[in-house]
Amino acid sequence: RVMTIQNENGTYFFSTMGDNNNGQLFIEKRINQNQLVGRPLANIAPYFGWVKLILFENSKSSEERGFCTENLN
C-alpha cells in the first residue's frame, strides 16, 4: 500500500507499507519511480473482504451473526 508520494525535482519517490506489517520496513521508505514494476489495473482488494464475510456468515453462531453498524454514521 502506498503511504506517501514525494516529488523531488521531477522524480517521484514512494513510501509503502504492507497491510499486515506493524510498521514500515527500511526498504519500504524511499522507492524511486524507476524501481516500480507493473501498474494497477483495478482496485478490487477491498471487495474480497465482503465475499469472505458473506460466505462464512452462516458458519457463525446466531449471536455472532450480523454486520457491525456502529461505525456507519
ROSE-4610 file (N, C-alpha, C; in Angstrom, 1 decimal, always signed):
// ROSE-4610
residu = [R/R/R/V/V/V/M/M/M/T/T/T/I/I/I/Q/Q/Q/N/N/N/E/E/E/N/N/N/G/G/G/T/T/T/Y/Y/Y/F/F/F/F/F/F/S/S/S/T/T/T/M/M/M/G/G/G/D/D/D/N/N/N/N/N/N/N/N/N/G/G/G/Q/Q/Q/L/L/L/F/F/F/I/I/I/E/E/E/K/K/K/R/R/R/I/I/I/N/N/N/Q/Q/Q/N/N/N/Q/Q/Q/L/L/L/V/V/V/G/G/G/R/R/R/P/P/P/L/L/L/A/A/A/N/N/N/I/I/I/A/A/A/P/P/P/Y/Y/Y/F/F/F/G/G/G/W/W/W/V/V/V/K/K/K/L/L/L/I/I/I/L/L/L/F/F/F/E/E/E/N/N/N/S/S/S/K/K/K/S/S/S/S/S/S/E/E/E/E/E/E/R/R/R/G/G/G/F/F/F/C/C/C/T/T/T/E/E/E/N/N/N/L/L/L/N/N/N]
num = [1/1/1/2/2/2/3/3/3/4/4/4/5/5/5/6/6/6/7/7/7/8/8/8/9/9/9/10/10/10/11/11/11/12/12/12/13/13/13/14/14/14/15/15/15/16/16/16/17/17/17/18/18/18/19/19/19/20/20/20/21/21/21/22/22/22/23/23/23/24/24/24/25/25/25/26/26/26/27/27/27/28/28/28/29/29/29/30/30/30/31/31/31/32/32/32/33/33/33/34/34/34/35/35/35/36/36/36/37/37/37/38/38/38/39/39/39/40/40/40/41/41/41/42/42/42/43/43/43/44/44/44/45/45/45/46/46/46/47/47/47/48/48/48/49/49/49/50/50/50/51/51/51/52/52/52/53/53/53/54/54/54/55/55/55/56/56/56/57/57/57/58/58/58/59/59/59/60/60/60/61/61/61/62/62/62/63/63/63/64/64/64/65/65/65/66/66/66/67/67/67/68/68/68/69/69/69/70/70/70/71/71/71/72/72/72/73/73/73]
x = [+0.8/+0.0/+0.9/+0.6/+1.4/+0.9/+1.9/+1.6/+1.8/+2.9/+3.2/+3.9/+3.7/+4.3/+5.0/+6.3/+7.0/+7.6/+7.5/+8.1/+9.3/+10.5/+11.7/+12.4/+12.3/+12.8/+12.4/+11.1/+10.5/+10.6/+11.3/+11.4/+10.5/+9.7/+8.8/+9.4/+9.2/+9.6/+8.4/+8.3/+7.1/+7.5/+6.6/+6.8/+5.6/+5.9/+4.9/+4.9/+3.8/+3.8/+2.9/+3.3/+2.5/+1.3/+0.1/-1.1/-1.0/-0.2/-0.1/+1.2/+1.8/+3.0/+2.7/+3.4/+3.2/+3.8/+4.8/+5.4/+6.1/+6.7/+7.4/+8.7/+9.1/+10.4/+11.3/+12.6/+13.6/+13.5/+13.3/+13.3/+12.0/+11.0/+9.7/+9.6/+10.7/+10.6/+10.9/+11.7/+12.1/+12.3/+11.2/+11.3/+11.2/+12.2/+12.4/+11.4/+10.8/+9.9/+10.4/+11.8/+12.4/+12.4/+12.1/+12.1/+10.8/+9.8/+8.4/+8.3/+7.5/+7.3/+5.8/+5.3/+3.8/+3.0/+1.7/+0.8/-0.5/-1.3/-2.5/-3.6/-4.4/-5.5/-6.8/-7.0/-8.3/-8.0/-8.9/-8.9/-10.0/-9.7/-10.7/-10.5/-9.3/-8.9/-9.9/-10.5/-11.4/-12.6/-13.0/-14.2/-14.1/-12.8/-12.6/-13.0/-12.9/-13.3/-14.8/-15.6/-17.1/-17.4/-16.7/-17.0/-16.8/-15.7/-15.5/-16.6/-17.0/-18.0/-19.3/-19.7/-20.9/-20.9/-19.7/-19.6/-19.6/-19.0/-18.8/-19.8/-20.7/-21.7/-22.6/-23.0/-23.8/-23.1/-21.8/-21.0/-20.9/-21.3/-21.2/-22.4/-22.3/-23.4/-24.4/-25.6/-26.6/-26.3/-25.5/-25.2/-24.1/-23.3/-22.2/-22.6/-23.7/-24.1/-24.5/-24.4/-24.8/-23.6/-23.9/-22.8/-22.8/-21.6/-21.4/-22.0/-22.8/-23.4/-23.0/-22.3/-21.9/-21.0/-20.2/-19.3/-19.8/-21.1/-21.6/-22.0/-22.1/-22.5/-21.4]
y = [-1.2/+0.0/+1.2/+2.2/+3.4/+4.3/+4.8/+5.7/+7.1/+7.4/+8.8/+8.8/+9.9/+10.2/+11.5/+11.6/+12.8/+13.1/+14.3/+14.8/+15.6/+15.1/+15.9/+16.2/+17.4/+17.8/+16.9/+16.6/+15.8/+14.3/+13.8/+12.4/+12.0/+11.0/+10.6/+9.5/+9.7/+8.7/+8.2/+6.9/+6.4/+5.8/+5.8/+5.2/+4.2/+2.9/+1.9/+1.2/+0.4/-0.4/-1.6/-2.8/-4.0/-3.9/-4.4/-4.4/-5.1/-6.2/-7.0/-6.7/-5.6/-5.2/-4.3/-4.4/-3.5/-2.1/-2.0/-0.8/-0.9/+0.2/+0.2/-0.5/-1.2/-1.8/-0.7/-0.9/+0.1/+0.2/-0.9/-0.9/-0.3/-0.1/+0.5/+2.0/+2.6/+4.0/+5.0/+4.6/+5.5/+4.7/+4.6/+3.8/+4.7/+4.7/+5.5/+5.1/+6.0/+5.6/+4.7/+4.6/+3.7/+2.3/+2.1/+0.8/+0.1/+0.8/+0.3/-0.7/-1.7/-2.7/-2.9/-2.8/-3.0/-1.7/-1.9/-0.8/-1.3/-0.6/-1.1/-1.1/-2.1/-2.2/-1.9/-2.3/-2.1/-2.1/-1.5/-1.5/-2.4/-3.7/-4.7/-5.3/-5.1/-5.8/-5.5/-4.3/-4.1/-5.0/-5.4/-6.2/-7.6/-8.1/-9.5/-9.8/-8.8/-9.0/-9.2/-8.5/-8.7/-10.1/-10.7/-12.0/-13.0/-12.9/-13.8/-13.6/-12.4/-12.2/-12.9/-12.7/-13.3/-14.8/-15.4/-16.9/-17.5/-16.9/-17.5/-17.0/-16.2/-15.7/-16.8/-17.8/-18.8/-19.8/-19.8/-20.7/-20.2/-19.0/-18.4/-18.7/-18.6/-18.9/-17.7/-17.8/-16.8/-15.5/-15.6/-14.4/-13.6/-14.3/-13.6/-13.1/-13.4/-13.1/-11.6/-11.0/-9.7/-8.8/-7.6/-6.7/-5.6/-5.1/-4.0/-2.7/-2.0/-0.8/+0.4/+0.3/+1.4/+2.4/+2.0/+2.9/+3.4/+3.2/+3.6/+5.0/+5.7/+7.1/+8.0]
z = [+0.0/+0.0/+0.0/-0.9/-0.9/+0.2/+1.0/+2.1/+1.7/+1.1/+0.7/-0.7/-1.4/-2.7/-2.6/-2.9/-2.9/-4.3/-4.7/-6.0/-5.7/-6.1/-5.9/-7.2/-7.7/-9.0/-10.1/-10.1/-11.2/-11.1/-10.0/-9.8/-8.6/-8.8/-7.7/-6.8/-5.5/-4.5/-3.8/-3.5/-2.9/-1.6/-0.6/+0.7/+0.8/+1.1/+1.1/+2.5/+2.7/+3.9/+3.6/+4.0/+3.8/+4.7/+4.3/+5.0/+6.4/+6.4/+7.6/+8.5/+8.2/+8.9/+10.1/+11.2/+12.3/+12.1/+11.2/+10.8/+9.5/+9.1/+7.8/+7.9/+6.9/+6.7/+6.1/+6.3/+5.8/+4.3/+3.6/+2.1/+1.6/+2.4/+2.0/+2.1/+2.6/+2.9/+1.8/+0.8/-0.3/-1.5/-2.3/-3.5/-4.7/-5.5/-6.7/-7.8/-8.5/-9.6/-10.6/-10.8/-11.7/-11.2/-9.9/-9.3/-9.4/-9.8/-9.9/-11.1/-10.9/-11.9/-12.0/-13.2/-13.4/-13.2/-13.2/-13.0/-12.5/-11.7/-11.2/-12.3/-12.4/-13.3/-12.7/-11.4/-10.8/-9.3/-8.5/-7.1/-6.6/-6.6/-6.2/-4.8/-4.3/-3.0/-1.9/-1.7/-0.6/-0.7/-1.8/-2.0/-1.7/-1.7/-1.3/+0.1/+1.0/+2.4/+2.5/+1.7/+1.7/+1.2/+0.3/-0.2/+0.9/+1.7/+2.8/+3.9/+4.2/+5.2/+4.8/+3.5/+3.1/+3.1/+2.6/+2.5/+3.9/+4.9/+6.2/+7.3/+6.9/+7.8/+8.5/+7.7/+8.2/+9.1/+9.0/+9.9/+11.3/+11.6/+12.9/+13.7/+15.0/+15.9/+15.7/+16.1/+15.9/+16.6/+17.7/+18.5/+17.8/+16.9/+16.2/+14.8/+14.4/+13.0/+12.9/+11.7/+11.5/+11.2/+10.7/+10.4/+11.4/+11.7/+12.7/+12.0/+12.8/+12.2/+13.0/+14.1/+14.9/+14.3/+13.3/+12.6/+11.2/+10.9/+9.6/+9.5/+10.6/+10.6/+10.2]
